[in-house]
Amino acid sequence: MGLLRSVLLLAVGVMMAAIVGSVIISWLRMFRVRVPYGNPLVRLIDDTANVMLRPIRNAIPVTGGGLDFSPLVALIILSILRAIILGLPI
């Protein structure tokens, strides 16, 4: 059971890191910092984060001001999942 728990925690951690990385990349692009779309690392981060963000974006519309709350919702879901895996009270 310890190995399964470790693998699940690793997967949750990788997904959280990808989502934070994707947010940072989008902020850099917003401030006109040149972040090439073809960069393999950028594509890996975006593709990994979009596995979870795409369904959330379909369920939660973007607000009128253009704010995307899907990364926040995804991080909350992943934090709850991590607490469940660790057996912490929610």
Secondary structure, DSSP 4 states (H G I P E B T S, - for coil): -HHHHHHHHHHHHHHHHHHHHHHHHHHHHHTT----TT-HHHHHHHHHHHHHHHHHHHHSPPPTT----HHHHHHHHHHHHHHHHHT---
